[in-house]
Amino acid sequence: MANRVSAYHSTNETDPDKHHVFSDCPNGQQIPAANRRSGTNGWPLCGSCKNMGG
Ligand SMILES: [Zn+2]
């Protein structure tokens, strides 16, 4: 089962301007802890998170 968490995003400007809501999102999992921030940053939901039911 997908594990829903508080919205988070990457501060790395080379990453897509999307936010994530599942801790096991394959895109979200590629964000290193140092680049991970909570919140949407005003960005739309990532496609994988959407497919997972976000
Ligand atoms: Zn995602």
mmCIF file of the protein (N, C-alpha, C, O) and its ligand, coordinates in Angstrom:
data_MODEL
# 
_entry.id   MODEL 
# 
loop_
_entity.id 
_entity.type 
_entity.pdbx_number_of_molecules 
1 polymer     1 
2 non-polymer 1 
# 
_entity_poly.entity_id                      1 
_entity_poly.type                           'polypeptide(L)' 
_entity_poly.nstd_linkage                   no 
_entity_poly.nstd_monomer                   no 
_entity_poly.pdbx_seq_one_letter_code       MANRVSAYHSTNETDPDKHHVFSDCPNGQQIPAANRRSGTNGWPLCGSCKNMGG 
_entity_poly.pdbx_seq_one_letter_code_can   MANRVSAYHSTNETDPDKHHVFSDCPNGQQIPAANRRSGTNGWPLCGSCKNMGG 
_entity_poly.pdbx_strand_id                 A 
# 
loop_
_entity_poly_seq.entity_id 
_entity_poly_seq.num 
_entity_poly_seq.mon_id 
_entity_poly_seq.hetero 
1 1  MET n 
1 2  ALA n 
1 3  ASN n 
1 4  ARG n 
1 5  VAL n 
1 6  SER n 
1 7  ALA n 
1 8  TYR n 
1 9  HIS n 
1 10 SER n 
1 11 THR n 
1 12 ASN n 
1 13 GLU n 
1 14 THR n 
1 15 ASP n 
1 16 PRO n 
1 17 ASP n 
1 18 LYS n 
1 19 HIS n 
1 20 HIS n 
1 21 VAL n 
1 22 PHE n 
1 23 SER n 
1 24 ASP n 
1 25 CYS n 
1 26 PRO n 
1 27 ASN n 
1 28 GLY n 
1 29 GLN n 
1 30 GLN n 
1 31 ILE n 
1 32 PRO n 
1 33 ALA n 
1 34 ALA n 
1 35 ASN n 
1 36 ARG n 
1 37 ARG n 
1 38 SER n 
1 39 GLY n 
1 40 THR n 
1 41 ASN n 
1 42 GLY n 
1 43 TRP n 
1 44 PRO n 
1 45 LEU n 
1 46 CYS n 
1 47 GLY n 
1 48 SER n 
1 49 CYS n 
1 50 LYS n 
1 51 ASN n 
1 52 MET n 
1 53 GLY n 
1 54 GLY n 
# 
loop_
_struct_asym.id 
_struct_asym.entity_id 
A 1 
B 2 
# 
loop_
_chem_comp.id 
_chem_comp.type 
_chem_comp.mon_nstd_flag 
ALA 'L-peptide linking' y 
ARG 'L-peptide linking' y 
ASN 'L-peptide linking' y 
ASP 'L-peptide linking' y 
CYS 'L-peptide linking' y 
GLN 'L-peptide linking' y 
GLU 'L-peptide linking' y 
GLY 'peptide linking'   y 
HIS 'L-peptide linking' y 
ILE 'L-peptide linking' y 
LEU 'L-peptide linking' y 
LYS 'L-peptide linking' y 
MET 'L-peptide linking' y 
PHE 'L-peptide linking' y 
PRO 'L-peptide linking' y 
SER 'L-peptide linking' y 
THR 'L-peptide linking' y 
TRP 'L-peptide linking' y 
TYR 'L-peptide linking' y 
VAL 'L-peptide linking' y 
ZN  non-polymer         . 
# 
_pdbx_entity_nonpoly.entity_id   2 
_pdbx_entity_nonpoly.name        ? 
_pdbx_entity_nonpoly.comp_id     ZN 
# 
_pdbx_nonpoly_scheme.asym_id         B 
_pdbx_nonpoly_scheme.entity_id       2 
_pdbx_nonpoly_scheme.mon_id          ZN 
_pdbx_nonpoly_scheme.ndb_seq_num     1 
_pdbx_nonpoly_scheme.pdb_seq_num     101 
_pdbx_nonpoly_scheme.auth_seq_num    101 
_pdbx_nonpoly_scheme.pdb_mon_id      ZN 
_pdbx_nonpoly_scheme.auth_mon_id     ZN 
_pdbx_nonpoly_scheme.pdb_strand_id   A 
_pdbx_nonpoly_scheme.pdb_ins_code    . 
# 
loop_
_atom_site.group_PDB 
_atom_site.id 
_atom_site.type_symbol 
_atom_site.label_atom_id 
_atom_site.label_alt_id 
_atom_site.label_comp_id 
_atom_site.label_asym_id 
_atom_site.label_entity_id 
_atom_site.label_seq_id 
_atom_site.pdbx_PDB_ins_code 
_atom_site.Cartn_x 
_atom_site.Cartn_y 
_atom_site.Cartn_z 
_atom_site.occupancy 
_atom_site.B_iso_or_equiv 
_atom_site.pdbx_formal_charge 
_atom_site.auth_seq_id 
_atom_site.auth_comp_id 
_atom_site.auth_asym_id 
_atom_site.auth_atom_id 
_atom_site.pdbx_PDB_model_num 
ATOM   1   N  N  . MET A 1 1  ? 0.838  -1.207 0.000   1.00 0.00 ? 1   MET A N  1 
ATOM   2   C  CA . MET A 1 1  ? 0.000  0.000  0.000   1.00 0.00 ? 1   MET A CA 1 
ATOM   3   C  C  . MET A 1 1  ? 0.871  1.253  0.000   1.00 0.00 ? 1   MET A C  1 
ATOM   4   O  O  . MET A 1 1  ? 1.900  1.311  0.673   1.00 0.00 ? 1   MET A O  1 
ATOM   5   N  N  . ALA A 1 2  ? 0.449  2.233  -0.751  1.00 0.00 ? 2   ALA A N  1 
ATOM   6   C  CA . ALA A 1 2  ? 1.169  3.498  -0.772  1.00 0.00 ? 2   ALA A CA 1 
ATOM   7   C  C  . ALA A 1 2  ? 1.042  4.189  0.587   1.00 0.00 ? 2   ALA A C  1 
ATOM   8   O  O  . ALA A 1 2  ? -0.021 4.200  1.206   1.00 0.00 ? 2   ALA A O  1 
ATOM   9   N  N  . ASN A 1 3  ? 2.132  4.750  1.015   1.00 0.00 ? 3   ASN A N  1 
ATOM   10  C  CA . ASN A 1 3  ? 2.194  5.403  2.314   1.00 0.00 ? 3   ASN A CA 1 
ATOM   11  C  C  . ASN A 1 3  ? 2.102  6.903  2.144   1.00 0.00 ? 3   ASN A C  1 
ATOM   12  O  O  . ASN A 1 3  ? 3.070  7.558  1.756   1.00 0.00 ? 3   ASN A O  1 
ATOM   13  N  N  . ARG A 1 4  ? 0.917  7.449  2.440   1.00 0.00 ? 4   ARG A N  1 
ATOM   14  C  CA . ARG A 1 4  ? 0.724  8.883  2.250   1.00 0.00 ? 4   ARG A CA 1 
ATOM   15  C  C  . ARG A 1 4  ? 1.381  9.670  3.388   1.00 0.00 ? 4   ARG A C  1 
ATOM   16  O  O  . ARG A 1 4  ? 1.259  9.321  4.562   1.00 0.00 ? 4   ARG A O  1 
ATOM   17  N  N  . VAL A 1 5  ? 2.076  10.737 3.004   1.00 0.00 ? 5   VAL A N  1 
ATOM   18  C  CA . VAL A 1 5  ? 2.761  11.586 3.980   1.00 0.00 ? 5   VAL A CA 1 
ATOM   19  C  C  . VAL A 1 5  ? 2.409  13.044 3.691   1.00 0.00 ? 5   VAL A C  1 
ATOM   20  O  O  . VAL A 1 5  ? 1.688  13.334 2.736   1.00 0.00 ? 5   VAL A O  1 
ATOM   21  N  N  . SER A 1 6  ? 2.911  13.952 4.508   1.00 0.00 ? 6   SER A N  1 
ATOM   22  C  CA . SER A 1 6  ? 2.734  15.371 4.231   1.00 0.00 ? 6   SER A CA 1 
ATOM   23  C  C  . SER A 1 6  ? 3.430  15.718 2.919   1.00 0.00 ? 6   SER A C  1 
ATOM   24  O  O  . SER A 1 6  ? 4.454  15.127 2.575   1.00 0.00 ? 6   SER A O  1 
ATOM   25  N  N  . ALA A 1 7  ? 2.873  16.672 2.196   1.00 0.00 ? 7   ALA A N  1 
ATOM   26  C  CA . ALA A 1 7  ? 3.447  17.074 0.909   1.00 0.00 ? 7   ALA A CA 1 
ATOM   27  C  C  . ALA A 1 7  ? 4.914  17.459 1.071   1.00 0.00 ? 7   ALA A C  1 
ATOM   28  O  O  . ALA A 1 7  ? 5.296  18.102 2.049   1.00 0.00 ? 7   ALA A O  1 
ATOM   29  N  N  . TYR A 1 8  ? 5.725  17.058 0.103   1.00 0.00 ? 8   TYR A N  1 
ATOM   30  C  CA . TYR A 1 8  ? 7.145  17.432 0.110   1.00 0.00 ? 8   TYR A CA 1 
ATOM   31  C  C  . TYR A 1 8  ? 7.617  17.657 -1.318  1.00 0.00 ? 8   TYR A C  1 
ATOM   32  O  O  . TYR A 1 8  ? 6.957  17.244 -2.271  1.00 0.00 ? 8   TYR A O  1 
ATOM   33  N  N  . HIS A 1 9  ? 8.763  18.314 -1.459  1.00 0.00 ? 9   HIS A N  1 
ATOM   34  C  CA . HIS A 1 9  ? 9.312  18.623 -2.775  1.00 0.00 ? 9   HIS A CA 1 
ATOM   35  C  C  . HIS A 1 9  ? 10.831 18.707 -2.678  1.00 0.00 ? 9   HIS A C  1 
ATOM   36  O  O  . HIS A 1 9  ? 11.400 18.660 -1.587  1.00 0.00 ? 9   HIS A O  1 
ATOM   37  N  N  . SER A 1 10 ? 11.482 18.835 -3.846  1.00 0.00 ? 10  SER A N  1 
ATOM   38  C  CA . SER A 1 10 ? 12.937 18.951 -3.893  1.00 0.00 ? 10  SER A CA 1 
ATOM   39  C  C  . SER A 1 10 ? 13.344 20.399 -4.114  1.00 0.00 ? 10  SER A C  1 
ATOM   40  O  O  . SER A 1 10 ? 12.722 21.119 -4.895  1.00 0.00 ? 10  SER A O  1 
ATOM   41  N  N  . THR A 1 11 ? 14.393 20.817 -3.420  1.00 0.00 ? 11  THR A N  1 
ATOM   42  C  CA . THR A 1 11 ? 14.918 22.166 -3.624  1.00 0.00 ? 11  THR A CA 1 
ATOM   43  C  C  . THR A 1 11 ? 15.924 22.196 -4.764  1.00 0.00 ? 11  THR A C  1 
ATOM   44  O  O  . THR A 1 11 ? 16.404 23.268 -5.132  1.00 0.00 ? 11  THR A O  1 
ATOM   45  N  N  . ASN A 1 12 ? 16.255 21.032 -5.334  1.00 0.00 ? 12  ASN A N  1 
ATOM   46  C  CA . ASN A 1 12 ? 17.213 20.967 -6.439  1.00 0.00 ? 12  ASN A CA 1 
ATOM   47  C  C  . ASN A 1 12 ? 16.552 21.529 -7.702  1.00 0.00 ? 12  ASN A C  1 
ATOM   48  O  O  . ASN A 1 12 ? 15.546 20.991 -8.165  1.00 0.00 ? 12  ASN A O  1 
ATOM   49  N  N  . GLU A 1 13 ? 17.106 22.596 -8.254  1.00 0.00 ? 13  GLU A N  1 
ATOM   50  C  CA . GLU A 1 13 ? 16.435 23.261 -9.374  1.00 0.00 ? 13  GLU A CA 1 
ATOM   51  C  C  . GLU A 1 13 ? 16.465 22.425 -10.651 1.00 0.00 ? 13  GLU A C  1 
ATOM   52  O  O  . GLU A 1 13 ? 15.755 22.753 -11.602 1.00 0.00 ? 13  GLU A O  1 
ATOM   53  N  N  . THR A 1 14 ? 17.254 21.365 -10.707 1.00 0.00 ? 14  THR A N  1 
ATOM   54  C  CA . THR A 1 14 ? 17.242 20.503 -11.882 1.00 0.00 ? 14  THR A CA 1 
ATOM   55  C  C  . THR A 1 14 ? 16.123 19.465 -11.793 1.00 0.00 ? 14  THR A C  1 
ATOM   56  O  O  . THR A 1 14 ? 15.820 18.801 -12.784 1.00 0.00 ? 14  THR A O  1 
ATOM   57  N  N  . ASP A 1 15 ? 15.510 19.318 -10.624 1.00 0.00 ? 15  ASP A N  1 
ATOM   58  C  CA . ASP A 1 15 ? 14.401 18.374 -10.474 1.00 0.00 ? 15  ASP A CA 1 
ATOM   59  C  C  . ASP A 1 15 ? 13.112 18.999 -10.999 1.00 0.00 ? 15  ASP A C  1 
ATOM   60  O  O  . ASP A 1 15 ? 12.986 20.223 -11.021 1.00 0.00 ? 15  ASP A O  1 
ATOM   61  N  N  . PRO A 1 16 ? 12.144 18.166 -11.425 1.00 0.00 ? 16  PRO A N  1 
ATOM   62  C  CA . PRO A 1 16 ? 10.865 18.708 -11.917 1.00 0.00 ? 16  PRO A CA 1 
ATOM   63  C  C  . PRO A 1 16 ? 10.151 19.516 -10.839 1.00 0.00 ? 16  PRO A C  1 
ATOM   64  O  O  . PRO A 1 16 ? 10.240 19.208 -9.651  1.00 0.00 ? 16  PRO A O  1 
ATOM   65  N  N  . ASP A 1 17 ? 9.442  20.557 -11.275 1.00 0.00 ? 17  ASP A N  1 
ATOM   66  C  CA . ASP A 1 17 ? 8.700  21.399 -10.327 1.00 0.00 ? 17  ASP A CA 1 
ATOM   67  C  C  . ASP A 1 17 ? 7.385  20.729 -9.979  1.00 0.00 ? 17  ASP A C  1 
ATOM   68  O  O  . ASP A 1 17 ? 6.313  21.169 -10.396 1.00 0.00 ? 17  ASP A O  1 
ATOM   69  N  N  . LYS A 1 18 ? 7.487  19.645 -9.199  1.00 0.00 ? 18  LYS A N  1 
ATOM   70  C  CA . LYS A 1 18 ? 6.320  18.882 -8.749  1.00 0.00 ? 18  LYS A CA 1 
ATOM   71  C  C  . LYS A 1 18 ? 6.484  18.589 -7.275  1.00 0.00 ? 18  LYS A C  1 
ATOM   72  O  O  . LYS A 1 18 ? 7.599  18.565 -6.752  1.00 0.00 ? 18  LYS A O  1 
ATOM   73  N  N  . HIS A 1 19 ? 5.352  18.365 -6.602  1.00 0.00 ? 19  HIS A N  1 
ATOM   74  C  CA . HIS A 1 19 ? 5.453  17.940 -5.207  1.00 0.00 ? 19  HIS A CA 1 
ATOM   75  C  C  . HIS A 1 19 ? 4.939  16.511 -5.080  1.00 0.00 ? 19  HIS A C  1 
ATOM   76  O  O  . HIS A 1 19 ? 4.288  15.994 -5.988  1.00 0.00 ? 19  HIS A O  1 
ATOM   77  N  N  . HIS A 1 20 ? 5.231  15.889 -3.965  1.00 0.00 ? 20  HIS A N  1 
ATOM   78  C  CA . HIS A 1 20 ? 4.894  14.483 -3.738  1.00 0.00 ? 20  HIS A CA 1 
ATOM   79  C  C  . HIS A 1 20 ? 4.101  14.344 -2.447  1.00 0.00 ? 20  HIS A C  1 
ATOM   80  O  O  . HIS A 1 20 ? 4.235  15.150 -1.526  1.00 0.00 ? 20  HIS A O  1 
ATOM   81  N  N  . VAL A 1 21 ? 3.272  13.305 -2.400  1.00 0.00 ? 21  VAL A N  1 
ATOM   82  C  CA . VAL A 1 21 ? 2.501  13.055 -1.175  1.00 0.00 ? 21  VAL A CA 1 
ATOM   83  C  C  . VAL A 1 21 ? 2.638  11.611 -0.699  1.00 0.00 ? 21  VAL A C  1 
ATOM   84  O  O  . VAL A 1 21 ? 1.998  11.221 0.277   1.00 0.00 ? 21  VAL A O  1 
ATOM   85  N  N  . PHE A 1 22 ? 3.479  10.800 -1.390  1.00 0.00 ? 22  PHE A N  1 
ATOM   86  C  CA . PHE A 1 22 ? 3.701  9.424  -0.947  1.00 0.00 ? 22  PHE A CA 1 
ATOM   87  C  C  . PHE A 1 22 ? 5.185  9.207  -0.690  1.00 0.00 ? 22  PHE A C  1 
ATOM   88  O  O  . PHE A 1 22 ? 6.029  9.578  -1.505  1.00 0.00 ? 22  PHE A O  1 
ATOM   89  N  N  . SER A 1 23 ? 5.492  8.603  0.451   1.00 0.00 ? 23  SER A N  1 
ATOM   90  C  CA . SER A 1 23 ? 6.900  8.395  0.799   1.00 0.00 ? 23  SER A CA 1 
ATOM   91  C  C  . SER A 1 23 ? 7.543  7.390  -0.134  1.00 0.00 ? 23  SER A C  1 
ATOM   92  O  O  . SER A 1 23 ? 8.757  7.431  -0.335  1.00 0.00 ? 23  SER A O  1 
ATOM   93  N  N  . ASP A 1 24 ? 6.753  6.475  -0.717  1.00 0.00 ? 24  ASP A N  1 
ATOM   94  C  CA . ASP A 1 24 ? 7.324  5.471  -1.607  1.00 0.00 ? 24  ASP A CA 1 
ATOM   95  C  C  . ASP A 1 24 ? 7.154  5.821  -3.082  1.00 0.00 ? 24  ASP A C  1 
ATOM   96  O  O  . ASP A 1 24 ? 7.258  4.945  -3.940  1.00 0.00 ? 24  ASP A O  1 
ATOM   97  N  N  . CYS A 1 25 ? 6.895  7.080  -3.385  1.00 0.00 ? 25  CYS A N  1 
ATOM   98  C  CA . CYS A 1 25 ? 6.885  7.531  -4.783  1.00 0.00 ? 25  CYS A CA 1 
ATOM   99  C  C  . CYS A 1 25 ? 8.282  7.344  -5.376  1.00 0.00 ? 25  CYS A C  1 
ATOM   100 O  O  . CYS A 1 25 ? 9.256  7.788  -4.769  1.00 0.00 ? 25  CYS A O  1 
ATOM   101 N  N  . PRO A 1 26 ? 8.413  6.698  -6.548  1.00 0.00 ? 26  PRO A N  1 
ATOM   102 C  CA . PRO A 1 26 ? 9.744  6.465  -7.118  1.00 0.00 ? 26  PRO A CA 1 
ATOM   103 C  C  . PRO A 1 26 ? 10.483 7.765  -7.431  1.00 0.00 ? 26  PRO A C  1 
ATOM   104 O  O  . PRO A 1 26 ? 11.710 7.812  -7.348  1.00 0.00 ? 26  PRO A O  1 
ATOM   105 N  N  . ASN A 1 27 ? 9.760  8.806  -7.786  1.00 0.00 ? 27  ASN A N  1 
ATOM   106 C  CA . ASN A 1 27 ? 10.413 10.092 -8.041  1.00 0.00 ? 27  ASN A CA 1 
ATOM   107 C  C  . ASN A 1 27 ? 10.806 10.767 -6.730  1.00 0.00 ? 27  ASN A C  1 
ATOM   108 O  O  . ASN A 1 27 ? 11.904 11.308 -6.602  1.00 0.00 ? 27  ASN A O  1 
ATOM   109 N  N  . GLY A 1 28 ? 9.910  10.726 -5.776  1.00 0.00 ? 28  GLY A N  1 
ATOM   110 C  CA . GLY A 1 28 ? 10.185 11.336 -4.481  1.00 0.00 ? 28  GLY A CA 1 
ATOM   111 C  C  . GLY A 1 28 ? 11.336 10.657 -3.754  1.00 0.00 ? 28  GLY A C  1 
ATOM   112 O  O  . GLY A 1 28 ? 12.086 11.304 -3.023  1.00 0.00 ? 28  GLY A O  1 
ATOM   113 N  N  . GLN A 1 29 ? 11.473 9.345  -3.959  1.00 0.00 ? 29  GLN A N  1 
ATOM   114 C  CA . GLN A 1 29 ? 12.538 8.609  -3.288  1.00 0.00 ? 29  GLN A CA 1 
ATOM   115 C  C  . GLN A 1 29 ? 13.914 8.985  -3.799  1.00 0.00 ? 29  GLN A C  1 
ATOM   116 O  O  . GLN A 1 29 ? 14.917 8.720  -3.136  1.00 0.00 ? 29  GLN A O  1 
ATOM   117 N  N  . GLN A 1 30 ? 13.974 9.607  -4.988  1.00 0.00 ? 30  GLN A N  1 
ATOM   118 C  CA . GLN A 1 30 ? 15.268 10.011 -5.532  1.00 0.00 ? 30  GLN A CA 1 
ATOM   119 C  C  . GLN A 1 30 ? 15.750 11.335 -4.952  1.00 0.00 ? 30  GLN A C  1 
ATOM   120 O  O  . GLN A 1 30 ? 16.880 11.749 -5.211  1.00 0.00 ? 30  GLN A O  1 
ATOM   121 N  N  . ILE A 1 31 ? 14.905 12.001 -4.169  1.00 0.00 ? 31  ILE A N  1 
ATOM   122 C  CA . ILE A 1 31 ? 15.306 13.267 -3.569  1.00 0.00 ? 31  ILE A CA 1 
ATOM   123 C  C  . ILE A 1 31 ? 16.158 12.976 -2.340  1.00 0.00 ? 31  ILE A C  1 
ATOM   124 O  O  . ILE A 1 31 ? 15.675 12.349 -1.397  1.00 0.00 ? 31  ILE A O  1 
ATOM   125 N  N  . PRO A 1 32 ? 17.417 13.418 -2.328  1.00 0.00 ? 32  PRO A N  1 
ATOM   126 C  CA . PRO A 1 32 ? 18.239 13.219 -1.134  1.00 0.00 ? 32  PRO A CA 1 
ATOM   127 C  C  . PRO A 1 32 ? 17.657 14.008 0.034   1.00 0.00 ? 32  PRO A C  1 
ATOM   128 O  O  . PRO A 1 32 ? 17.020 15.043 -0.163  1.00 0.00 ? 32  PRO A O  1 
ATOM   129 N  N  . ALA A 1 33 ? 17.876 13.519 1.234   1.00 0.00 ? 33  ALA A N  1 
ATOM   130 C  CA . ALA A 1 33 ? 17.318 14.170 2.419   1.00 0.00 ? 33  ALA A CA 1 
ATOM   131 C  C  . ALA A 1 33 ? 17.711 15.641 2.486   1.00 0.00 ? 33  ALA A C  1 
ATOM   132 O  O  . ALA A 1 33 ? 16.928 16.472 2.947   1.00 0.00 ? 33  ALA A O  1 
ATOM   133 N  N  . ALA A 1 34 ? 18.916 15.966 2.031   1.00 0.00 ? 34  ALA A N  1 
ATOM   134 C  CA . ALA A 1 34 ? 19.399 17.345 2.094   1.00 0.00 ? 34  ALA A CA 1 
ATOM   135 C  C  . ALA A 1 34 ? 18.593 18.274 1.201   1.00 0.00 ? 34  ALA A C  1 
ATOM   136 O  O  . ALA A 1 34 ? 18.530 19.476 1.459   1.00 0.00 ? 34  ALA A O  1 
ATOM   137 N  N  . ASN A 1 35 ? 17.971 17.733 0.147   1.00 0.00 ? 35  ASN A N  1 
ATOM   138 C  CA . ASN A 1 35 ? 17.213 18.554 -0.793  1.00 0.00 ? 35  ASN A CA 1 
ATOM   139 C  C  . ASN A 1 35 ? 15.713 18.502 -0.528  1.00 0.00 ? 35  ASN A C  1 
ATOM   140 O  O  . ASN A 1 35 ? 14.941 19.200 -1.185  1.00 0.00 ? 35  ASN A O  1 
ATOM   141 N  N  . ARG A 1 36 ? 15.303 17.687 0.420   1.00 0.00 ? 36  ARG A N  1 
ATOM   142 C  CA . ARG A 1 36 ? 13.880 17.479 0.655   1.00 0.00 ? 36  ARG A CA 1 
ATOM   143 C  C  . ARG A 1 36 ? 13.322 18.524 1.617   1.00 0.00 ? 36  ARG A C  1 
ATOM   144 O  O  . ARG A 1 36 ? 13.859 18.745 2.702   1.00 0.00 ? 36  ARG A O  1 
ATOM   145 N  N  . ARG A 1 37 ? 12.231 19.162 1.191   1.00 0.00 ? 37  ARG A N  1 
ATOM   146 C  CA . ARG A 1 37 ? 11.559 20.147 2.043   1.00 0.00 ? 37  ARG A CA 1 
ATOM   147 C  C  . ARG A 1 37 ? 10.078 19.799 2.094   1.00 0.00 ? 37  ARG A C  1 
ATOM   148 O  O  . ARG A 1 37 ? 9.541  19.226 1.146   1.00 0.00 ? 37  ARG A O  1 
ATOM   149 N  N  . SER A 1 38 ? 9.416  20.141 3.196   1.00 0.00 ? 38  SER A N  1 
ATOM   150 C  CA . SER A 1 38 ? 7.988  19.878 3.296   1.00 0.00 ? 38  SER A CA 1 
ATOM   151 C  C  . SER A 1 38 ? 7.197  20.971 2.580   1.00 0.00 ? 38  SER A C  1 
ATOM   152 O  O  . SER A 1 38 ? 7.672  22.095 2.418   1.00 0.00 ? 38  SER A O  1 
ATOM   153 N  N  . GLY A 1 39 ? 5.986  20.622 2.157   1.00 0.00 ? 39  GLY A N  1 
ATOM   154 C  CA . GLY A 1 39 ? 5.118  21.566 1.471   1.00 0.00 ? 39  GLY A CA 1 
ATOM   155 C  C  . GLY A 1 39 ? 5.119  21.344 -0.028  1.00 0.00 ? 39  GLY A C  1 
ATOM   156 O  O  . GLY A 1 39 ? 5.952  20.611 -0.561  1.00 0.00 ? 39  GLY A O  1 
ATOM   157 N  N  . THR A 1 40 ? 4.170  21.989 -0.704  1.00 0.00 ? 40  THR A N  1 
ATOM   158 C  CA . THR A 1 40 ? 4.037  21.820 -2.146  1.00 0.00 ? 40  THR A CA 1 
ATOM   159 C  C  . THR A 1 40 ? 4.903  22.800 -2.925  1.00 0.00 ? 40  THR A C  1 
ATOM   160 O  O  . THR A 1 40 ? 5.189  22.572 -4.100  1.00 0.00 ? 40  THR A O  1 
ATOM   161 N  N  . ASN A 1 41 ? 5.322  23.887 -2.287  1.00 0.00 ? 41  ASN A N  1 
ATOM   162 C  CA . ASN A 1 41 ? 6.048  24.972 -2.952  1.00 0.00 ? 41  ASN A CA 1 
ATOM   163 C  C  . ASN A 1 41 ? 5.218  25.586 -4.077  1.00 0.00 ? 41  ASN A C  1 
ATOM   164 O  O  . ASN A 1 41 ? 5.763  26.244 -4.964  1.00 0.00 ? 41  ASN A O  1 
ATOM   165 N  N  . GLY A 1 42 ? 3.910  25.374 -4.042  1.00 0.00 ? 42  GLY A N  1 
ATOM   166 C  CA . GLY A 1 42 ? 3.032  25.913 -5.077  1.00 0.00 ? 42  GLY A CA 1 
ATOM   167 C  C  . GLY A 1 42 ? 3.048  25.119 -6.362  1.00 0.00 ? 42  GLY A C  1 
ATOM   168 O  O  . GLY A 1 42 ? 2.492  25.552 -7.372  1.00 0.00 ? 42  GLY A O  1 
ATOM   169 N  N  . TRP A 1 43 ? 3.685  23.950 -6.334  1.00 0.00 ? 43  TRP A N  1 
ATOM   170 C  CA . TRP A 1 43 ? 3.802  23.129 -7.534  1.00 0.00 ? 43  TRP A CA 1 
ATOM   171 C  C  . TRP A 1 43 ? 2.709  22.079 -7.596  1.00 0.00 ? 43  TRP A C  1 
ATOM   172 O  O  . TRP A 1 43 ? 2.168  21.692 -6.561  1.00 0.00 ? 43  TRP A O  1 
ATOM   173 N  N  . PRO A 1 44 ? 2.367  21.602 -8.814  1.00 0.00 ? 44  PRO A N  1 
ATOM   174 C  CA . PRO A 1 44 ? 1.350  20.558 -8.959  1.00 0.00 ? 44  PRO A CA 1 
ATOM   175 C  C  . PRO A 1 44 ? 1.861  19.205 -8.463  1.00 0.00 ? 44  PRO A C  1 
ATOM   176 O  O  . PRO A 1 44 ? 3.061  18.991 -8.289  1.00 0.00 ? 44  PRO A O  1 
ATOM   177 N  N  . LEU A 1 45 ? 0.918  18.316 -8.246  1.00 0.00 ? 45  LEU A N  1 
ATOM   178 C  CA . LEU A 1 45 ? 1.245  16.970 -7.767  1.00 0.00 ? 45  LEU A CA 1 
ATOM   179 C  C  . LEU A 1 45 ? 1.976  16.176 -8.848  1.00 0.00 ? 45  LEU A C  1 
ATOM   180 O  O  . LEU A 1 45 ? 1.649  16.288 -10.030 1.00 0.00 ? 45  LEU A O  1 
ATOM   181 N  N  . CYS A 1 46 ? 2.952  15.384 -8.452  1.00 0.00 ? 46  CYS A N  1 
ATOM   182 C  CA . CYS A 1 46 ? 3.710  14.570 -9.410  1.00 0.00 ? 46  CYS A CA 1 
ATOM   183 C  C  . CYS A 1 46 ? 2.822  13.466 -9.985  1.00 0.00 ? 46  CYS A C  1 
ATOM   184 O  O  . CYS A 1 46 ? 1.916  12.976 -9.310  1.00 0.00 ? 46  CYS A O  1 
ATOM   185 N  N  . GLY A 1 47 ? 3.087  13.078 -11.232 1.00 0.00 ? 47  GLY A N  1 
ATOM   186 C  CA . GLY A 1 47 ? 2.264  12.107 -11.921 1.00 0.00 ? 47  GLY A CA 1 
ATOM   187 C  C  . GLY A 1 47 ? 2.242  10.753 -11.242 1.00 0.00 ? 47  GLY A C  1 
ATOM   188 O  O  . GLY A 1 47 ? 1.198  10.101 -11.191 1.00 0.00 ? 47  GLY A O  1 
ATOM   189 N  N  . SER A 1 48 ? 3.387  10.318 -10.716 1.00 0.00 ? 48  SER A N  1 
ATOM   190 C  CA . SER A 1 48 ? 3.433  9.021  -10.042 1.00 0.00 ? 48  SER A CA 1 
ATOM   191 C  C  . SER A 1 48 ? 2.580  9.039  -8.790  1.00 0.00 ? 48  SER A C  1 
ATOM   192 O  O  . SER A 1 48 ? 1.852  8.085  -8.515  1.00 0.00 ? 48  SER A O  1 
ATOM   193 N  N  . CYS A 1 49 ? 2.669  10.131 -8.020  1.00 0.00 ? 49  CYS A N  1 
ATOM   194 C  CA . CYS A 1 49 ? 1.849  10.245 -6.816  1.00 0.00 ? 49  CYS A CA 1 
ATOM   195 C  C  . CYS A 1 49 ? 0.364  10.225 -7.196  1.00 0.00 ? 49  CYS A C  1 
ATOM   196 O  O  . CYS A 1 49 ? -0.461 9.637  -6.496  1.00 0.00 ? 49  CYS A O  1 
ATOM   197 N  N  . LYS A 1 50 ? 0.044  10.871 -8.303  1.00 0.00 ? 50  LYS A N  1 
ATOM   198 C  CA . LYS A 1 50 ? -1.338 10.902 -8.773  1.00 0.00 ? 50  LYS A CA 1 
ATOM   199 C  C  . LYS A 1 50 ? -1.804 9.488  -9.097  1.00 0.00 ? 50  LYS A C  1 
ATOM   200 O  O  . LYS A 1 50 ? -2.915 9.096  -8.741  1.00 0.00 ? 50  LYS A O  1 
ATOM   201 N  N  . ASN A 1 51 ? -0.940 8.718  -9.779  1.00 0.00 ? 51  ASN A N  1 
ATOM   202 C  CA . ASN A 1 51 ? -1.289 7.343  -10.127 1.00 0.00 ? 51  ASN A CA 1 
ATOM   203 C  C  . ASN A 1 51 ? -1.436 6.467  -8.896  1.00 0.00 ? 51  ASN A C  1 
ATOM   204 O  O  . ASN A 1 51 ? -2.177 5.485  -8.915  1.00 0.00 ? 51  ASN A O  1 
ATOM   205 N  N  . MET A 1 52 ? -0.730 6.818  -7.823  1.00 0.00 ? 52  MET A N  1 
ATOM   206 C  CA . MET A 1 52 ? -0.783 6.032  -6.598  1.00 0.00 ? 52  MET A CA 1 
ATOM   207 C  C  . MET A 1 52 ? -2.006 6.399  -5.753  1.00 0.00 ? 52  MET A C  1 
ATOM   208 O  O  . MET A 1 52 ? -2.226 5.816  -4.692  1.00 0.00 ? 52  MET A O  1 
ATOM   209 N  N  . GLY A 1 53 ? -2.791 7.357  -6.222  1.00 0.00 ? 53  GLY A N  1 
ATOM   210 C  CA . GLY A 1 53 ? -4.013 7.705  -5.529  1.00 0.00 ? 53  GLY A CA 1 
ATOM   211 C  C  . GLY A 1 53 ? -3.976 9.051  -4.848  1.00 0.00 ? 53  GLY A C  1 
ATOM   212 O  O  . GLY A 1 53 ? -4.879 9.397  -4.086  1.00 0.00 ? 53  GLY A O  1 
ATOM   213 N  N  . GLY A 1 54 ? -2.910 9.826  -5.128  1.00 0.00 ? 54  GLY A N  1 
ATOM   214 C  CA . GLY A 1 54 ? -2.789 11.141 -4.505  1.00 0.00 ? 54  GLY A CA 1 
ATOM   215 C  C  . GLY A 1 54 ? -3.733 12.139 -5.127  1.00 0.00 ? 54  GLY A C  1 
ATOM   216 O  O  . GLY A 1 54 ? -3.761 13.300 -4.719  1.00 0.00 ? 54  GLY A O  1 
HETATM 217 ZN ZN . ZN  B 2 .  ? 5.623  11.741 -6.455  1.00 0.00 2 101 ZN  A ZN 1 
# 
